[in-house]
C-alpha cells in the first residue's frame, strides 16, 4: 500500500525526512506525514504522479501547428 522507507530514499535521493518531504512537494507527489515525521507515499499516488508527468512530457514533445505562419501568409 505505501512505499517502503528505502523506496522513498531511492525515489527522492534523500535520507532526511525533511528533504524527502521537500522533494515530494516540489515534484507534486502527495504524501502524508504521521507522528514519526517520515513521509508516507501511497503506491497509487506515485503511479498517478508518474502518469501525469508522462502525459505532460508527451504534450510538450508533440509538435503543435504554427498558426502564426498562416497569418503571415494570409497578410501578404
PyMOL Python script that loads the backbone (N, CA, C, O; Angstrom):
from pymol import cmd

cmd.read_pdbstr("""\
ATOM      1  N   UNK A   1       0.824  -1.193   0.000  1.00  0.00           N
ATOM      2  CA  UNK A   1       0.000   0.000   0.000  1.00  0.00           C
ATOM      3  C   UNK A   1       0.876   1.267   0.000  1.00  0.00           C
ATOM      4  O   UNK A   1       0.702   2.131  -0.860  1.00  0.00           O
ATOM      5  N   UNK A   2       1.804   1.384   0.947  1.00  0.00           N
ATOM      6  CA  UNK A   2       2.712   2.525   0.997  1.00  0.00           C
ATOM      7  C   UNK A   2       4.087   2.113   0.488  1.00  0.00           C
ATOM      8  O   UNK A   2       4.463   0.944   0.572  1.00  0.00           O
ATOM      9  N   UNK A   3       4.836   3.077  -0.042  1.00  0.00           N
ATOM     10  CA  UNK A   3       6.226   2.805  -0.391  1.00  0.00           C
ATOM     11  C   UNK A   3       7.004   2.499   0.885  1.00  0.00           C
ATOM     12  O   UNK A   3       6.720   3.060   1.943  1.00  0.00           O
ATOM     13  N   UNK A   4       7.967   1.623   0.779  1.00  0.00           N
ATOM     14  CA  UNK A   4       8.833   1.329   1.921  1.00  0.00           C
ATOM     15  C   UNK A   4       9.780   2.513   2.117  1.00  0.00           C
ATOM     16  O   UNK A   4      10.066   3.238   1.164  1.00  0.00           O
ATOM     17  N   UNK A   5      10.270   2.715   3.346  1.00  0.00           N
ATOM     18  CA  UNK A   5      11.207   3.830   3.586  1.00  0.00           C
ATOM     19  C   UNK A   5      12.401   3.810   2.626  1.00  0.00           C
ATOM     20  O   UNK A   5      12.860   4.863   2.183  1.00  0.00           O
ATOM     21  N   UNK A   6      12.901   2.613   2.306  1.00  0.00           N
ATOM     22  CA  UNK A   6      14.034   2.513   1.379  1.00  0.00           C
ATOM     23  C   UNK A   6      13.643   2.992  -0.020  1.00  0.00           C
ATOM     24  O   UNK A   6      14.456   3.579  -0.733  1.00  0.00           O
ATOM     25  N   UNK A   7      12.395   2.735  -0.403  1.00  0.00           N
ATOM     26  CA  UNK A   7      11.926   3.163  -1.725  1.00  0.00           C
ATOM     27  C   UNK A   7      11.798   4.682  -1.793  1.00  0.00           C
ATOM     28  O   UNK A   7      12.054   5.282  -2.837  1.00  0.00           O
ATOM     29  N   UNK A   8      11.410   5.293  -0.699  1.00  0.00           N
ATOM     30  CA  UNK A   8      11.314   6.757  -0.667  1.00  0.00           C
ATOM     31  C   UNK A   8      12.711   7.364  -0.763  1.00  0.00           C
ATOM     32  O   UNK A   8      12.895   8.407  -1.391  1.00  0.00           O
ATOM     33  N   UNK A   9      13.688   6.717  -0.145  1.00  0.00           N
ATOM     34  CA  UNK A   9      15.072   7.191  -0.254  1.00  0.00           C
ATOM     35  C   UNK A   9      15.538   7.104  -1.704  1.00  0.00           C
ATOM     36  O   UNK A   9      16.153   8.036  -2.222  1.00  0.00           O
ATOM     37  N   UNK A  10      15.245   5.988  -2.352  1.00  0.00           N
ATOM     38  CA  UNK A  10      15.638   5.822  -3.754  1.00  0.00           C
ATOM     39  C   UNK A  10      14.918   6.841  -4.628  1.00  0.00           C
ATOM     40  O   UNK A  10      15.529   7.450  -5.506  1.00  0.00           O
ATOM     41  N   UNK A  11      13.621   7.027  -4.391  1.00  0.00           N
ATOM     42  CA  UNK A  11      12.816   7.958  -5.196  1.00  0.00           C
ATOM     43  C   UNK A  11      13.328   9.388  -5.068  1.00  0.00           C
ATOM     44  O   UNK A  11      13.519  10.078  -6.069  1.00  0.00           O
ATOM     45  N   UNK A  12      13.548   9.829  -3.831  1.00  0.00           N
ATOM     46  CA  UNK A  12      13.903  11.228  -3.598  1.00  0.00           C
ATOM     47  C   UNK A  12      15.397  11.495  -3.644  1.00  0.00           C
ATOM     48  O   UNK A  12      15.829  12.606  -3.953  1.00  0.00           O
ATOM     49  N   UNK A  13      16.186  10.469  -3.334  1.00  0.00           N
ATOM     50  CA  UNK A  13      17.633  10.662  -3.251  1.00  0.00           C
ATOM     51  C   UNK A  13      18.079  11.211  -1.911  1.00  0.00           C
ATOM     52  O   UNK A  13      19.248  11.551  -1.728  1.00  0.00           O
ATOM     53  N   UNK A  14      17.132  11.298  -0.959  1.00  0.00           N
ATOM     54  CA  UNK A  14      17.438  11.852   0.364  1.00  0.00           C
ATOM     55  C   UNK A  14      17.095  10.860   1.468  1.00  0.00           C
ATOM     56  O   UNK A  14      16.146  10.084   1.356  1.00  0.00           O
ATOM     57  N   UNK A  15      17.893  10.905   2.546  1.00  0.00           N
ATOM     58  CA  UNK A  15      17.625  10.090   3.729  1.00  0.00           C
ATOM     59  C   UNK A  15      16.867  10.892   4.791  1.00  0.00           C
ATOM     60  O   UNK A  15      16.079  10.325   5.548  1.00  0.00           O
ATOM     61  N   UNK A  16      17.097  12.187   4.850  1.00  0.00           N
ATOM     62  CA  UNK A  16      16.444  13.026   5.858  1.00  0.00           C
ATOM     63  C   UNK A  16      14.970  13.255   5.491  1.00  0.00           C
ATOM     64  O   UNK A  16      14.668  13.668   4.371  1.00  0.00           O
ATOM     65  N   UNK A  17      14.050  12.986   6.438  1.00  0.00           N
ATOM     66  CA  UNK A  17      12.626  13.168   6.153  1.00  0.00           C
ATOM     67  C   UNK A  17      12.273  14.572   5.660  1.00  0.00           C
ATOM     68  O   UNK A  17      11.430  14.722   4.775  1.00  0.00           O
ATOM     69  N   UNK A  18      12.907  15.595   6.223  1.00  0.00           N
ATOM     70  CA  UNK A  18      12.599  16.969   5.795  1.00  0.00           C
ATOM     71  C   UNK A  18      12.950  17.168   4.324  1.00  0.00           C
ATOM     72  O   UNK A  18      12.192  17.796   3.585  1.00  0.00           O
ATOM     73  N   UNK A  19      14.079  16.644   3.901  1.00  0.00           N
ATOM     74  CA  UNK A  19      14.491  16.754   2.491  1.00  0.00           C
ATOM     75  C   UNK A  19      13.578  15.912   1.599  1.00  0.00           C
ATOM     76  O   UNK A  19      13.245  16.317   0.485  1.00  0.00           O
ATOM     77  N   UNK A  20      13.173  14.734   2.097  1.00  0.00           N
ATOM     78  CA  UNK A  20      12.257  13.893   1.338  1.00  0.00           C
ATOM     79  C   UNK A  20      10.940  14.619   1.106  1.00  0.00           C
ATOM     80  O   UNK A  20      10.421  14.626  -0.011  1.00  0.00           O
ATOM     81  N   UNK A  21      10.393  15.233   2.161  1.00  0.00           N
ATOM     82  CA  UNK A  21       9.133  15.974   2.043  1.00  0.00           C
ATOM     83  C   UNK A  21       9.288  17.123   1.055  1.00  0.00           C
ATOM     84  O   UNK A  21       8.399  17.367   0.239  1.00  0.00           O
ATOM     85  N   UNK A  22      10.397  17.817   1.125  1.00  0.00           N
ATOM     86  CA  UNK A  22      10.659  18.942   0.227  1.00  0.00           C
ATOM     87  C   UNK A  22      10.677  18.458  -1.229  1.00  0.00           C
ATOM     88  O   UNK A  22      10.083  19.093  -2.101  1.00  0.00           O
ATOM     89  N   UNK A  23      11.353  17.343  -1.490  1.00  0.00           N
ATOM     90  CA  UNK A  23      11.436  16.796  -2.836  1.00  0.00           C
ATOM     91  C   UNK A  23      10.063  16.345  -3.325  1.00  0.00           C
ATOM     92  O   UNK A  23       9.686  16.620  -4.464  1.00  0.00           O
ATOM     93  N   UNK A  24       9.318  15.656  -2.470  1.00  0.00           N
ATOM     94  CA  UNK A  24       7.984  15.179  -2.844  1.00  0.00           C
ATOM     95  C   UNK A  24       7.079  16.356  -3.204  1.00  0.00           C
ATOM     96  O   UNK A  24       6.362  16.306  -4.204  1.00  0.00           O
ATOM     97  N   UNK A  25       7.110  17.405  -2.402  1.00  0.00           N
ATOM     98  CA  UNK A  25       6.287  18.588  -2.672  1.00  0.00           C
ATOM     99  C   UNK A  25       6.699  19.252  -3.974  1.00  0.00           C
ATOM    100  O   UNK A  25       5.845  19.645  -4.770  1.00  0.00           O
ATOM    101  N   UNK A  26       7.991  19.380  -4.196  1.00  0.00           N
ATOM    102  CA  UNK A  26       8.491  20.029  -5.419  1.00  0.00           C
ATOM    103  C   UNK A  26       8.115  19.243  -6.668  1.00  0.00           C
ATOM    104  O   UNK A  26       8.011  19.813  -7.754  1.00  0.00           O
ATOM    105  N   UNK A  27       7.910  17.940  -6.518  1.00  0.00           N
ATOM    106  CA  UNK A  27       7.586  17.100  -7.664  1.00  0.00           C
ATOM    107  C   UNK A  27       6.116  16.705  -7.723  1.00  0.00           C
ATOM    108  O   UNK A  27       5.737  15.814  -8.483  1.00  0.00           O
ATOM    109  N   UNK A  28       5.295  17.369  -6.922  1.00  0.00           N
ATOM    110  CA  UNK A  28       3.845  17.182  -6.990  1.00  0.00           C
ATOM    111  C   UNK A  28       3.362  15.816  -6.552  1.00  0.00           C
ATOM    112  O   UNK A  28       2.336  15.339  -7.039  1.00  0.00           O
ATOM    113  N   UNK A  29       4.075  15.181  -5.649  1.00  0.00           N
ATOM    114  CA  UNK A  29       3.668  13.863  -5.167  1.00  0.00           C
ATOM    115  C   UNK A  29       3.032  14.038  -3.787  1.00  0.00           C
ATOM    116  O   UNK A  29       3.696  14.426  -2.825  1.00  0.00           O
ATOM    117  N   UNK A  30       1.741  13.746  -3.712  1.00  0.00           N
ATOM    118  CA  UNK A  30       1.023  13.884  -2.450  1.00  0.00           C
ATOM    119  C   UNK A  30       1.534  12.851  -1.467  1.00  0.00           C
ATOM    120  O   UNK A  30       1.845  11.719  -1.838  1.00  0.00           O
ATOM    121  N   UNK A  31       1.618  13.250  -0.216  1.00  0.00           N
ATOM    122  CA  UNK A  31       2.112  12.366   0.826  1.00  0.00           C
ATOM    123  C   UNK A  31       1.510  12.763   2.167  1.00  0.00           C
ATOM    124  O   UNK A  31       0.958  13.852   2.324  1.00  0.00           O
ATOM    125  N   UNK A  32       1.628  11.859   3.121  1.00  0.00           N
ATOM    126  CA  UNK A  32       1.162  12.099   4.483  1.00  0.00           C
ATOM    127  C   UNK A  32       2.368  12.065   5.404  1.00  0.00           C
ATOM    128  O   UNK A  32       3.361  11.392   5.129  1.00  0.00           O
ATOM    129  N   UNK A  33       2.265  12.799   6.497  1.00  0.00           N
ATOM    130  CA  UNK A  33       3.355  12.787   7.480  1.00  0.00           C
ATOM    131  C   UNK A  33       2.745  12.414   8.836  1.00  0.00           C
ATOM    132  O   UNK A  33       2.093  13.236   9.480  1.00  0.00           O
ATOM    133  N   UNK A  34       2.965  11.164   9.257  1.00  0.00           N
ATOM    134  CA  UNK A  34       2.461  10.750  10.571  1.00  0.00           C
ATOM    135  C   UNK A  34       3.345  11.288  11.695  1.00  0.00           C
ATOM    136  O   UNK A  34       4.275  12.056  11.450  1.00  0.00           O
ATOM    137  N   UNK A  35       3.050  10.882  12.917  1.00  0.00           N
ATOM    138  CA  UNK A  35       3.802  11.353  14.086  1.00  0.00           C
ATOM    139  C   UNK A  35       5.284  11.015  13.992  1.00  0.00           C
ATOM    140  O   UNK A  35       6.111  11.701  14.594  1.00  0.00           O
ATOM    141  N   UNK A  36       5.632   9.974  13.251  1.00  0.00           N
ATOM    142  CA  UNK A  36       7.046   9.597  13.120  1.00  0.00           C
ATOM    143  C   UNK A  36       7.852  10.655  12.364  1.00  0.00           C
ATOM    144  O   UNK A  36       9.074  10.720  12.493  1.00  0.00           O
ATOM    145  N   UNK A  37       7.152  11.495  11.566  1.00  0.00           N
ATOM    146  CA  UNK A  37       7.829  12.542  10.804  1.00  0.00           C
ATOM    147  C   UNK A  37       8.340  12.078   9.449  1.00  0.00           C
ATOM    148  O   UNK A  37       8.810  12.893   8.655  1.00  0.00           O
ATOM    149  N   UNK A  38       8.258  10.786   9.173  1.00  0.00           N
ATOM    150  CA  UNK A  38       8.709  10.247   7.883  1.00  0.00           C
ATOM    151  C   UNK A  38       7.541  10.267   6.914  1.00  0.00           C
ATOM    152  O   UNK A  38       6.456   9.790   7.250  1.00  0.00           O
ATOM    153  N   UNK A  39       7.741  10.811   5.712  1.00  0.00           N
ATOM    154  CA  UNK A  39       6.631  10.889   4.769  1.00  0.00           C
ATOM    155  C   UNK A  39       6.180   9.504   4.299  1.00  0.00           C
ATOM    156  O   UNK A  39       6.992   8.601   4.098  1.00  0.00           O
ATOM    157  N   UNK A  40       4.876   9.366   4.133  1.00  0.00           N
ATOM    158  CA  UNK A  40       4.282   8.155   3.594  1.00  0.00           C
ATOM    159  C   UNK A  40       3.697   8.476   2.230  1.00  0.00           C
ATOM    160  O   UNK A  40       2.985   9.466   2.063  1.00  0.00           O
ATOM    161  N   UNK A  41       4.005   7.629   1.262  1.00  0.00           N
ATOM    162  CA  UNK A  41       3.511   7.835  -0.102  1.00  0.00           C
ATOM    163  C   UNK A  41       2.769   6.573  -0.525  1.00  0.00           C
ATOM    164  O   UNK A  41       3.329   5.477  -0.499  1.00  0.00           O
ATOM    165  N   UNK A  42       1.515   6.731  -0.910  1.00  0.00           N
ATOM    166  CA  UNK A  42       0.762   5.606  -1.446  1.00  0.00           C
ATOM    167  C   UNK A  42       1.345   5.221  -2.802  1.00  0.00           C
ATOM    168  O   UNK A  42       1.712   6.087  -3.596  1.00  0.00           O
ATOM    169  N   UNK A  43       1.428   3.921  -3.062  1.00  0.00           N
ATOM    170  CA  UNK A  43       1.912   3.461  -4.369  1.00  0.00           C
ATOM    171  C   UNK A  43       1.050   4.030  -5.495  1.00  0.00           C
ATOM    172  O   UNK A  43       1.564   4.438  -6.536  1.00  0.00           O
ATOM    173  N   UNK A  44      -0.262   4.052  -5.277  1.00  0.00           N
ATOM    174  CA  UNK A  44      -1.192   4.579  -6.297  1.00  0.00           C
ATOM    175  C   UNK A  44      -0.902   6.049  -6.581  1.00  0.00           C
ATOM    176  O   UNK A  44      -1.018   6.491  -7.724  1.00  0.00           O
ATOM    177  N   UNK A  45      -0.529   6.805  -5.558  1.00  0.00           N
ATOM    178  CA  UNK A  45      -0.217   8.227  -5.750  1.00  0.00           C
ATOM    179  C   UNK A  45       1.029   8.391  -6.598  1.00  0.00           C
ATOM    180  O   UNK A  45       1.088   9.269  -7.459  1.00  0.00           O
ATOM    181  N   UNK A  46       2.023   7.552  -6.360  1.00  0.00           N
ATOM    182  CA  UNK A  46       3.235   7.623  -7.166  1.00  0.00           C
ATOM    183  C   UNK A  46       2.918   7.267  -8.616  1.00  0.00           C
ATOM    184  O   UNK A  46       3.407   7.919  -9.539  1.00  0.00           O
ATOM    185  N   UNK A  47       2.104   6.238  -8.818  1.00  0.00           N
ATOM    186  CA  UNK A  47       1.695   5.865 -10.175  1.00  0.00           C
ATOM    187  C   UNK A  47       0.954   7.013 -10.847  1.00  0.00           C
ATOM    188  O   UNK A  47       1.198   7.313 -12.016  1.00  0.00           O
ATOM    189  N   UNK A  48       0.037   7.662 -10.104  1.00  0.00           N
ATOM    190  CA  UNK A  48      -0.717   8.795 -10.653  1.00  0.00           C
ATOM    191  C   UNK A  48       0.217   9.923 -11.052  1.00  0.00           C
ATOM    192  O   UNK A  48       0.080  10.513 -12.124  1.00  0.00           O
ATOM    193  N   UNK A  49       1.168  10.213 -10.175  1.00  0.00           N
ATOM    194  CA  UNK A  49       2.112  11.296 -10.452  1.00  0.00           C
ATOM    195  C   UNK A  49       2.968  10.976 -11.676  1.00  0.00           C
ATOM    196  O   UNK A  49       3.254  11.857 -12.487  1.00  0.00           O
ATOM    197  N   UNK A  50       3.372   9.727 -11.804  1.00  0.00           N
ATOM    198  CA  UNK A  50       4.204   9.336 -12.946  1.00  0.00           C
ATOM    199  C   UNK A  50       3.409   9.415 -14.245  1.00  0.00           C
ATOM    200  O   UNK A  50       3.931   9.871 -15.262  1.00  0.00           O
ATOM    201  N   UNK A  51       2.149   8.975 -14.221  1.00  0.00           N
ATOM    202  CA  UNK A  51       1.309   9.040 -15.415  1.00  0.00           C
ATOM    203  C   UNK A  51       1.072  10.490 -15.808  1.00  0.00           C
ATOM    204  O   UNK A  51       1.160  10.838 -16.985  1.00  0.00           O
ATOM    205  N   UNK A  52       0.773  11.334 -14.829  1.00  0.00           N
ATOM    206  CA  UNK A  52       0.550  12.760 -15.096  1.00  0.00           C
ATOM    207  C   UNK A  52       1.808  13.391 -15.670  1.00  0.00           C
ATOM    208  O   UNK A  52       1.743  14.178 -16.614  1.00  0.00           O
ATOM    209  N   UNK A  53       2.953  13.043 -15.096  1.00  0.00           N
ATOM    210  CA  UNK A  53       4.226  13.576 -15.584  1.00  0.00           C
ATOM    211  C   UNK A  53       4.478  13.120 -17.019  1.00  0.00           C
ATOM    212  O   UNK A  53       4.913  13.910 -17.857  1.00  0.00           O
ATOM    213  N   UNK A  54       4.208  11.852 -17.301  1.00  0.00           N
ATOM    214  CA  UNK A  54       4.412  11.321 -18.653  1.00  0.00           C
ATOM    215  C   UNK A  54       3.507  12.018 -19.662  1.00  0.00           C
ATOM    216  O   UNK A  54       3.941  12.336 -20.769  1.00  0.00           O
ATOM    217  N   UNK A  55       2.246  12.258 -19.286  1.00  0.00           N
ATOM    218  CA  UNK A  55       1.318  12.947 -20.197  1.00  0.00           C
ATOM    219  C   UNK A  55       1.807  14.361 -20.487  1.00  0.00           C
ATOM    220  O   UNK A  55       1.793  14.808 -21.634  1.00  0.00           O
ATOM    221  N   UNK A  56       2.237  15.060 -19.445  1.00  0.00           N
ATOM    222  CA  UNK A  56       2.726  16.425 -19.625  1.00  0.00           C
ATOM    223  C   UNK A  56       3.968  16.441 -20.504  1.00  0.00           C
ATOM    224  O   UNK A  56       4.121  17.314 -21.358  1.00  0.00           O
ATOM    225  N   UNK A  57       4.848  15.481 -20.295  1.00  0.00           N
ATOM    226  CA  UNK A  57       6.069  15.403 -21.110  1.00  0.00           C
ATOM    227  C   UNK A  57       5.716  15.111 -22.561  1.00  0.00           C
ATOM    228  O   UNK A  57       6.301  15.692 -23.474  1.00  0.00           O
ATOM    229  N   UNK A  58       4.774  14.224 -22.772  1.00  0.00           N
ATOM    230  CA  UNK A  58       4.364  13.882 -24.138  1.00  0.00           C
ATOM    231  C   UNK A  58       3.731  15.094 -24.832  1.00  0.00           C
ATOM    232  O   UNK A  58       3.968  15.325 -26.017  1.00  0.00           O
ATOM    233  N   UNK A  59       2.933  15.859 -24.098  1.00  0.00           N
ATOM    234  CA  UNK A  59       2.308  17.049 -24.682  1.00  0.00           C
ATOM    235  C   UNK A  59       3.363  18.066 -25.088  1.00  0.00           C
ATOM    236  O   UNK A  59       3.234  18.713 -26.127  1.00  0.00           O
ATOM    237  N   UNK A  60       4.405  18.213 -24.277  1.00  0.00           N
ATOM    238  CA  UNK A  60       5.472  19.154 -24.618  1.00  0.00           C
ATOM    239  C   UNK A  60       6.246  18.679 -25.837  1.00  0.00           C
ATOM    240  O   UNK A  60       6.749  19.500 -26.604  1.00  0.00           O
ATOM    241  N   UNK A  61       6.351  17.376 -26.027  1.00  0.00           N
ATOM    242  CA  UNK A  61       7.125  16.833 -27.143  1.00  0.00           C
ATOM    243  C   UNK A  61       6.318  16.765 -28.437  1.00  0.00           C
ATOM    244  O   UNK A  61       6.901  16.675 -29.517  1.00  0.00           O
ATOM    245  N   UNK A  62       4.976  16.807 -28.348  1.00  0.00           N
ATOM    246  CA  UNK A  62       4.127  16.706 -29.528  1.00  0.00           C
ATOM    247  C   UNK A  62       4.178  18.020 -30.298  1.00  0.00           C
ATOM    248  O   UNK A  62       3.878  19.075 -29.739  1.00  0.00           O
ATOM    249  N   UNK A  63       4.555  17.971 -31.572  1.00  0.00           N
ATOM    250  CA  UNK A  63       4.619  19.202 -32.359  1.00  0.00           C
ATOM    251  C   UNK A  63       3.241  19.870 -32.450  1.00  0.00           C
ATOM    252  O   UNK A  63       2.224  19.200 -32.629  1.00  0.00           O
ATOM    253  N   UNK A  64       3.228  21.156 -32.327  1.00  0.00           N
ATOM    254  CA  UNK A  64       1.997  21.937 -32.424  1.00  0.00           C
ATOM    255  C   UNK A  64       2.039  22.762 -33.703  1.00  0.00           C
ATOM    256  O   UNK A  64       3.106  23.220 -34.111  1.00  0.00           O
ATOM    257  N   UNK A  65       0.883  22.954 -34.341  1.00  0.00           N
ATOM    258  CA  UNK A  65       0.879  23.761 -35.561  1.00  0.00           C
ATOM    259  C   UNK A  65       1.281  25.206 -35.280  1.00  0.00           C
ATOM    260  O   UNK A  65       0.964  25.760 -34.228  1.00  0.00           O
ATOM    261  N   UNK A  66       1.971  25.793 -36.220  1.00  0.00           N
ATOM    262  CA  UNK A  66       2.399  27.187 -36.110  1.00  0.00           C
ATOM    263  C   UNK A  66       1.389  28.055 -36.862  1.00  0.00           C
ATOM    264  O   UNK A  66       1.568  28.347 -38.044  1.00  0.00           O
ATOM    265  N   UNK A  67       0.330  28.464 -36.164  1.00  0.00           N
ATOM    266  CA  UNK A  67      -0.725  29.238 -36.796  1.00  0.00           C
ATOM    267  C   UNK A  67      -0.259  30.640 -37.173  1.00  0.00           C
ATOM    268  O   UNK A  67      -0.825  31.253 -38.079  1.00  0.00           O
ATOM    269  N   UNK A  68       0.741  31.146 -36.508  1.00  0.00           N
ATOM    270  CA  UNK A  68       1.235  32.488 -36.849  1.00  0.00           C
ATOM    271  C   UNK A  68       1.832  32.481 -38.260  1.00  0.00           C
ATOM    272  O   UNK A  68       1.800  33.507 -38.939  1.00  0.00           O
ATOM    273  N   UNK A  69       2.369  31.360 -38.710  1.00  0.00           N
ATOM    274  CA  UNK A  69       2.901  31.272 -40.073  1.00  0.00           C
ATOM    275  C   UNK A  69       1.773  31.434 -41.083  1.00  0.00           C
ATOM    276  O   UNK A  69       1.973  32.051 -42.129  1.00  0.00           O
ATOM    277  N   UNK A  70       0.592  30.895 -40.793  1.00  0.00           N
ATOM    278  CA  UNK A  70      -0.551  31.023 -41.693  1.00  0.00           C
ATOM    279  C   UNK A  70      -1.031  32.467 -41.746  1.00  0.00           C
ATOM    280  O   UNK A  70      -1.425  32.962 -42.802  1.00  0.00           O
ATOM    281  N   UNK A  71      -0.995  33.135 -40.600  1.00  0.00           N
ATOM    282  CA  UNK A  71      -1.421  34.530 -40.546  1.00  0.00           C
ATOM    283  C   UNK A  71      -0.495  35.391 -41.416  1.00  0.00           C
ATOM    284  O   UNK A  71      -0.961  36.316 -42.082  1.00  0.00           O
ATOM    285  N   UNK A  72       0.795  35.099 -41.415  1.00  0.00           N
ATOM    286  CA  UNK A  72       1.754  35.859 -42.230  1.00  0.00           C
ATOM    287  C   UNK A  72       1.472  35.644 -43.708  1.00  0.00           C
ATOM    288  O   UNK A  72       1.562  36.579 -44.503  1.00  0.00           O
ATOM    289  N   UNK A  73       1.134  34.428 -44.075  1.00  0.00           N
ATOM    290  CA  UNK A  73       0.834  34.122 -45.493  1.00  0.00           C
ATOM    291  C   UNK A  73      -0.427  34.861 -45.920  1.00  0.00           C
ATOM    292  O   UNK A  73      -0.475  35.440 -47.005  1.00  0.00           O
ATOM    293  N   UNK A  74      -1.459  34.840 -45.057  1.00  0.00           N
ATOM    294  CA  UNK A  74      -2.727  35.491 -45.378  1.00  0.00           C
ATOM    295  C   UNK A  74      -2.551  37.014 -45.493  1.00  0.00           C
ATOM    296  O   UNK A  74      -3.240  37.661 -46.281  1.00  0.00           O
ATOM    297  N   UNK A  75      -1.637  37.575 -44.713  1.00  0.00           N
ATOM    298  CA  UNK A  75      -1.425  39.028 -44.719  1.00  0.00           C
ATOM    299  C   UNK A  75      -0.688  39.497 -45.962  1.00  0.00           C
ATOM    300  O   UNK A  75      -0.747  40.678 -46.304  1.00  0.00           O
ATOM    301  N   UNK A  76       0.004  38.595 -46.644  1.00  0.00           N
ATOM    302  CA  UNK A  76       0.781  39.044 -47.797  1.00  0.00           C
ATOM    303  C   UNK A  76       0.013  38.969 -49.098  1.00  0.00           C
ATOM    304  O   UNK A  76       0.547  39.317 -50.151  1.00  0.00           O
TER     305      UNK A  76
END
""", "prot")
cmd.dss("prot")
cmd.show_as("cartoon", "prot")
cmd.util.cbc("prot")
cmd.orient("prot")
